[in-house]
């Protein structure tokens, strides 16, 4: 298994002979609801779409930082898309011809790779988006880009690798919108991943009203110290954007 991070929530997972593009953002700025005054992010360094083939696109949420319409518009509409129901609607509206919505608890297979959808981050009062467990090459990988891990913890699921936020981002009166430090520690205690890989950050220029209010707390070093204090063997792997990382098989959990 190889993992490549392209900053924000964008990953390329290479496993079981497949290349899966996760929550891609490559084209133009990232804007929520066509409201740049509220939030807009632009990459400081251009990032090129991974070279073909792309065997599938995996979308965790229907919001723009996960299902980015300008980027999806650039991709071949014959590529299969797997996503939360809201993300599947975005992909269908953009013209993708093979779209699989996954509700919580549902699974799908791509060759020798299995994907299972779990409850992830709440979006609004009634909608809960997706986290994923991916099994391939003798490994289990968990992906949840906002740090909402209650479902996988309560189910007692084990994993080898977790891609999840490791720092906190909060808004006054709203609270955490990205849950890193405490939730990553809970995940390590309950699910015993060998590796934690940070997501939802990166070197990009952000502006807008939200950026005047948002607060970031914690660091990778602080979390590493907390893992050590709890006598956990879980390690943090701080990856370099655009550089593939080989995930060793190790001992399955």
Secondary structure, 3 states (H helix, E strand, C coil): CEEEECCECCEEEEECCEEEEECCCCCCCEECCCCCCCCEEEECCCCCCCCCCCCEEEECCCCCCCCCHHHHHHCCCCCEEEECHHHHHHHHHCCCCCEEECCCCCEEEECCEEEEEEEEEEECCCEEEEEEEEEECCEEEEEECCCCCHHHHHCCCCCCEEEECCCEEEECCCEEEECCHHHHHHHHHHHCCCEEEECCECCEEEECHHHHHCEEECCHHHHHHHHHHCCCCCEECCCCCCCCEECCCCCCC
